[in-house]
Amino acid sequence: MSVQPTAPVRRKRPLRIAAAFAVLIGLAVYLLVQYVTGGPGAPKCVVRAEGDGEPYELSPEQAANAATIAAVGSARGLPERAVTIALATAMQESGLRNIDFGDRDSVGLFQQRPSQDWGTVEQIMDPVYAAGEFYTHLAEVPGYSRLPLTVAAQKVQRSGYPQAYAKHEARAALLTGALTGRDPAALSCSQSRPVDASTGGAAAVRDKLVREFGPDVLPRTAADGAADAKRPGKRADAGGGAGKSAEKDTEKSNVLTVPVQRDAAMGGGGPEQRGWELASWAVAHAGELRIEQITYGGRRWSAADAEEGWQKADGDAPGRDSTDVRIVTAQ
C-alpha cells in the first residue's frame, strides 16, 4: 500500500485560512454598512434637495443629533454658516452619532477630549453641551464665517486630518437649510413607531425644546411670572398670560402649541422660517419624543403615514393660530 503525499493538503490549509479571513472581513464591512445606514427597511430621514440634486439620507439618530446642533446655534443667534461648519465637523468626527469612544480619550459628537479641557466625559456626552462648546470655540476664530469650512473647523478641532471636513460641506449645507427653516418642509422622517415605549407627552417635548433653543422659544407662562415675582428685584411679567394656553396644553393634554416669534428667528429670517425651523426640529426628534403629528404652514407630518412626508393639511385645529407650530404626542 502506497502512502499518499501530504504536501497538497498543507498547501490548501493557508488558502482556507485566507478564505475564512476574507469572509470575516466581508461580514465586518456588511455590518458596518448596516450600522451606518440603519439596514434595509429601517426608519430613515431624508433631506430633499432642490432641482435635480441628490437627497441626503440619514438615520433618525443622526437627524436628532443634527437638529440639536442646529438648535443650539439658533439659541446663540449664530448665522447659518456656523451651523454648517458644526454639522460638517460632527459628520466627520462621529458620523453624527453620540459615541462614547474615539482616538485616545475623545468622545461625543465632536470627539472632544476631557484631557484637553473640553469638559468631563459626562458633559461632552451631552449633545447640547458639546455643541455649545464647539460654538464657543468657533466664535473665537476671527472671521470664521468667511474662512473655508475646513480651515474654520480645523482651528477648533486641531485634527490630524484637517482636509477631511471639506467632503461633508455640501451635505452639511443641505441639512442646515432644512434645520434652520430656510428650506420649508425639506426634512421628513419615515418612522412610524417611537424608538421605545417611554412616555412623556407634550411636557417632554416642551422641556427638550426649551433646553435646546433656550427659554425664549416659548412664551412666558403664569408660573414663570410667579417665580420671577419671588426673586429680589423682579416682578411678574405683565405679558405672562400670553403663555397660559401653551402651559395648559403641556400640562393637561398631549398637545403642545408653539407660537412663532419673529425676534427669536436665527440669522434674521422671518416668522415663516422660524416656524419651519421648529417644525423640522420636531420631525427630527419625533421617534425619541413619541411625536405623532406636527402641523405648520398648511402642511402636516404624521407618524401614521410618515412615508408620505409633509402633506397638505386639511385645516388647522379650531381656535388655533395658523402660524403656530402644533405638536401632538402619543397618549
C-alpha positions as CSV (number, residue, x, y, z in Angstrom):
1,M,0.0,0.0,0.0
2,S,1.5,3.3,-1.1
3,V,1.5,6.4,1.1
4,Q,-0.2,9.5,-0.5
5,P,1.8,12.7,-0.4
6,T,0.7,15.2,2.1
7,A,2.1,18.3,0.5
8,P,-1.1,19.3,-1.4
9,V,-3.0,19.2,1.9
10,R,-0.6,21.5,3.5
11,R,-0.8,23.9,0.6
12,K,-4.6,24.0,0.9
13,R,-4.6,25.0,4.5
14,P,-3.3,28.6,4.0
15,L,-5.8,29.0,1.3
16,R,-8.7,28.0,3.6
17,I,-7.4,30.4,6.3
18,A,-7.2,33.2,3.8
19,A,-10.7,32.5,2.5
20,A,-12.1,32.4,6.1
21,F,-10.3,35.7,6.8
22,A,-11.8,37.3,3.6
23,V,-15.3,36.1,4.7
24,L,-14.8,37.7,8.1
25,I,-13.7,41.0,6.6
26,G,-16.7,41.0,4.2
27,L,-19.0,40.3,7.2
28,A,-17.4,43.2,9.1
29,V,-17.9,45.5,6.2
30,Y,-21.5,44.5,5.8
31,L,-22.3,45.0,9.5
32,L,-20.6,48.4,9.3
33,V,-22.7,49.5,6.3
34,Q,-25.8,48.3,8.1
35,Y,-24.9,50.3,11.2
36,V,-24.3,53.4,9.2
37,T,-27.4,53.1,7.0
38,G,-29.7,51.5,9.6
39,G,-30.2,48.5,7.4
40,P,-32.9,47.7,4.8
41,G,-36.4,48.8,5.8
42,A,-35.1,50.8,8.8
43,P,-36.6,54.2,9.6
44,K,-34.8,57.0,7.9
45,C,-34.8,60.7,7.5
46,V,-34.5,62.4,4.1
47,V,-33.4,65.9,3.3
48,R,-34.9,67.0,0.0
49,A,-32.5,68.7,-2.4
50,E,-33.7,71.4,-4.8
51,G,-33.8,70.7,-8.5
52,D,-32.1,67.6,-9.6
53,G,-29.8,67.4,-6.6
54,E,-29.4,64.1,-4.7
55,P,-31.4,63.9,-1.5
56,Y,-29.4,63.3,1.7
57,E,-30.5,60.2,3.7
58,L,-29.6,59.8,7.4
59,S,-30.9,57.8,10.4
60,P,-33.3,59.2,12.9
61,E,-30.5,59.2,15.5
62,Q,-28.3,61.3,13.1
63,A,-31.1,63.6,12.3
64,A,-31.9,64.2,16.0
65,N,-28.3,65.0,16.8
66,A,-28.1,67.3,13.8
67,A,-31.3,69.1,14.9
68,T,-29.8,69.6,18.4
69,I,-26.6,71.1,17.0
70,A,-28.7,73.5,14.8
71,A,-31.0,74.4,17.7
72,V,-28.0,75.3,20.0
73,G,-26.7,77.5,17.2
74,S,-30.1,79.2,16.9
75,A,-30.3,79.8,20.6
76,R,-27.0,81.7,20.4
77,G,-28.1,83.7,17.4
78,L,-25.4,82.4,15.2
79,P,-25.5,82.5,11.4
80,E,-26.2,79.5,9.2
81,R,-22.6,79.3,8.3
82,A,-21.7,78.4,11.9
83,V,-24.3,75.6,11.8
84,T,-22.9,74.3,8.6
85,I,-19.4,74.2,10.0
86,A,-20.6,72.5,13.1
87,L,-22.6,69.8,11.2
88,A,-19.7,69.1,8.8
89,T,-17.4,68.7,11.8
90,A,-19.7,66.3,13.6
91,M,-20.2,64.3,10.3
92,Q,-16.5,63.8,10.1
93,E,-15.7,63.2,13.7
94,S,-18.6,60.9,14.7
95,G,-20.9,60.4,11.8
96,L,-23.4,62.5,13.8
97,R,-23.6,59.8,16.4
98,N,-23.0,60.5,20.1
99,I,-20.3,57.8,20.6
100,D,-18.5,57.1,23.8
101,F,-15.2,56.1,22.3
102,G,-12.6,57.6,19.9
103,D,-8.9,58.3,19.5
104,R,-7.3,58.4,22.9
105,D,-9.9,59.9,25.2
106,S,-12.1,61.5,22.6
107,V,-15.8,61.1,23.0
108,G,-19.1,62.5,21.7
109,L,-20.4,64.2,18.6
110,F,-17.3,66.3,18.1
111,Q,-14.8,63.9,19.6
112,Q,-13.8,66.4,22.3
113,R,-11.2,65.3,24.8
114,P,-11.6,65.7,28.6
115,S,-7.8,65.9,28.8
116,Q,-7.8,69.0,26.6
117,D,-10.2,70.9,28.9
118,W,-13.3,70.3,26.8
119,G,-15.2,69.2,29.9
120,T,-15.9,65.9,31.7
121,V,-16.9,62.8,29.8
122,E,-20.4,63.2,31.2
123,Q,-20.6,66.8,29.9
124,I,-19.2,66.0,26.5
125,M,-21.6,63.1,26.0
126,D,-24.4,65.7,26.4
127,P,-25.1,66.9,22.8
128,V,-26.3,70.3,24.0
129,Y,-23.2,70.9,26.0
130,A,-20.9,69.5,23.3
131,A,-22.5,71.7,20.6
132,G,-22.2,74.7,22.9
133,E,-18.5,74.2,23.5
134,F,-17.9,73.8,19.7
135,Y,-19.7,77.1,19.0
136,T,-17.9,78.9,21.9
137,H,-14.5,77.9,20.3
138,L,-15.7,78.7,16.8
139,A,-16.8,82.2,17.8
140,E,-13.2,82.9,19.0
141,V,-11.9,82.3,15.4
142,P,-11.6,85.7,13.7
143,G,-13.7,85.9,10.6
144,Y,-14.7,82.2,10.8
145,S,-17.8,82.7,8.6
146,R,-15.5,83.9,5.7
147,L,-13.0,81.1,6.0
148,P,-13.1,77.9,4.0
149,L,-15.0,75.4,6.1
150,T,-12.1,73.0,6.6
151,V,-10.0,75.9,7.8
152,A,-12.6,77.1,10.3
153,A,-13.3,73.6,11.6
154,Q,-9.6,72.8,11.9
155,K,-8.9,75.9,14.0
156,V,-11.4,74.5,16.5
157,Q,-10.6,70.8,16.3
158,R,-6.9,70.7,15.6
159,S,-7.3,67.4,13.8
160,G,-4.6,65.3,12.4
161,Y,-6.6,65.2,9.1
162,P,-7.6,68.8,8.5
163,Q,-8.8,68.4,5.0
164,A,-11.3,65.7,5.9
165,Y,-14.1,68.2,6.8
166,A,-14.4,69.6,3.3
167,K,-16.0,66.5,1.9
168,H,-19.0,67.0,4.1
169,E,-19.7,70.6,3.3
170,A,-22.4,70.0,0.6
171,R,-24.5,67.7,2.7
172,A,-24.0,69.9,5.8
173,A,-25.2,72.9,3.9
174,L,-28.2,71.0,2.7
175,L,-29.0,69.8,6.2
176,T,-28.5,73.4,7.5
177,G,-31.1,74.7,5.0
178,A,-33.7,72.2,6.3
179,L,-33.0,72.6,10.0
180,T,-32.9,76.4,10.0
181,G,-36.2,76.5,8.2
182,R,-34.8,78.3,5.1
183,D,-35.9,75.3,3.0
184,P,-39.5,74.6,4.2
185,A,-40.6,71.0,4.7
186,A,-37.3,69.8,3.3
187,L,-36.8,67.3,6.2
188,S,-39.0,64.3,6.7
189,C,-38.6,61.1,8.7
190,S,-40.2,57.9,7.7
191,Q,-40.5,56.5,11.2
192,S,-43.9,55.2,12.1
193,R,-43.1,53.9,15.6
194,P,-41.3,55.5,18.6
195,V,-37.8,54.4,19.4
196,D,-39.1,52.9,22.7
197,A,-42.2,52.6,24.9
198,S,-41.4,55.5,27.2
199,T,-43.9,58.2,27.8
200,G,-43.6,61.9,28.5
201,G,-46.1,63.6,26.2
202,A,-46.1,67.3,25.5
203,A,-44.2,68.1,28.7
204,A,-41.2,66.2,27.5
205,V,-41.3,68.0,24.1
206,R,-41.5,71.3,25.9
207,D,-38.6,70.5,28.2
208,K,-36.4,69.5,25.3
209,L,-37.4,72.4,23.2
210,V,-36.6,74.9,25.9
211,R,-33.3,73.2,26.7
212,E,-32.0,73.2,23.1
213,F,-33.5,76.5,21.9
214,G,-33.5,78.4,25.2
215,P,-36.4,79.7,27.3
216,D,-37.4,82.4,24.8
217,V,-38.6,79.7,22.4
218,L,-41.9,79.6,24.2
219,P,-44.0,82.5,25.6
220,R,-43.7,83.1,29.3
221,T,-46.3,81.3,31.4
222,A,-48.2,82.4,34.5
223,A,-45.9,80.1,36.5
224,D,-42.8,81.9,35.1
225,G,-44.2,85.2,36.2
226,A,-45.0,84.0,39.7
227,A,-41.4,82.6,40.0
228,D,-40.0,86.0,38.9
229,A,-42.1,87.8,41.4
230,K,-40.5,85.9,44.2
231,R,-37.0,86.9,43.1
232,P,-35.4,90.1,44.5
233,G,-35.6,93.0,42.0
234,K,-38.0,91.0,39.8
235,R,-41.7,91.4,39.1
236,A,-44.3,89.3,37.4
237,D,-44.2,89.7,33.6
238,A,-47.3,91.6,32.6
239,G,-47.5,89.6,29.4
240,G,-47.2,86.2,31.3
241,G,-50.8,85.4,30.5
242,A,-49.9,85.0,26.8
243,G,-48.4,81.7,27.7
244,K,-51.3,80.3,29.6
245,S,-52.7,78.3,26.6
246,A,-49.3,76.7,26.0
247,E,-49.0,75.9,29.6
248,K,-52.5,74.4,29.6
249,D,-51.7,72.4,26.5
250,T,-48.5,71.0,28.0
251,E,-49.9,70.0,31.4
252,K,-53.3,68.7,30.6
253,S,-53.0,67.2,27.2
254,N,-50.7,65.6,24.6
255,V,-50.6,68.7,22.5
256,L,-48.0,71.5,22.6
257,T,-48.7,74.7,20.6
258,V,-45.6,76.7,19.9
259,P,-46.3,80.3,18.8
260,V,-43.8,81.5,16.2
261,Q,-41.9,84.5,17.5
262,R,-40.2,86.8,15.0
263,D,-37.5,88.1,17.3
264,A,-36.2,84.6,18.0
265,A,-35.6,83.7,14.4
266,M,-32.0,82.8,13.6
267,G,-29.9,84.8,11.1
268,G,-32.6,87.4,10.6
269,G,-35.1,85.0,9.0
270,G,-38.8,85.9,9.2
271,P,-41.6,84.2,11.1
272,E,-42.2,81.5,8.4
273,Q,-38.6,80.4,8.5
274,R,-38.7,80.3,12.3
275,G,-41.8,78.1,12.2
276,W,-40.2,75.6,9.8
277,E,-37.1,75.6,12.0
278,L,-39.2,74.5,14.9
279,A,-41.3,72.0,12.8
280,S,-38.1,70.4,11.4
281,W,-36.6,70.1,14.8
282,A,-39.8,68.3,15.9
283,V,-39.7,65.9,13.0
284,A,-36.0,65.0,13.7
285,H,-36.9,64.2,17.3
286,A,-40.2,62.5,16.6
287,G,-39.0,59.0,17.4
288,E,-37.5,59.7,20.8
289,L,-40.2,62.1,21.9
290,R,-43.1,59.9,20.6
291,I,-44.5,62.7,18.4
292,E,-47.4,61.5,16.3
293,Q,-48.2,64.7,14.3
294,I,-46.8,68.1,13.5
295,T,-48.7,70.8,11.8
296,Y,-47.4,74.1,10.4
297,G,-47.8,76.4,7.5
298,G,-50.7,74.5,6.0
299,R,-48.6,71.2,6.0
300,R,-48.8,68.2,8.2
301,W,-46.4,65.4,9.1
302,S,-47.9,62.3,10.7
303,A,-46.2,59.3,12.1
304,A,-49.0,57.1,10.9
305,D,-48.2,57.8,7.2
306,A,-44.6,59.1,7.7
307,E,-43.5,57.6,4.4
308,E,-45.6,60.3,2.6
309,G,-43.6,63.1,4.2
310,W,-45.2,66.5,4.6
311,Q,-48.7,66.6,3.3
312,K,-51.2,69.4,2.8
313,A,-53.2,69.9,6.0
314,D,-57.0,69.7,5.8
315,G,-57.2,72.7,8.1
316,D,-55.9,73.9,11.4
317,A,-57.4,72.9,14.6
318,P,-60.3,75.2,15.7
319,G,-59.2,78.1,17.7
320,R,-55.6,77.8,16.8
321,D,-53.5,80.4,15.0
322,S,-52.4,79.1,11.7
323,T,-48.9,80.4,12.3
324,D,-48.4,78.3,15.4
325,V,-46.4,75.0,15.3
326,R,-48.7,72.3,16.7
327,I,-47.1,69.2,18.0
328,V,-49.2,66.2,19.1
329,T,-47.6,63.3,21.0
330,A,-48.7,59.8,21.8
331,Q,-51.1,59.5,24.7
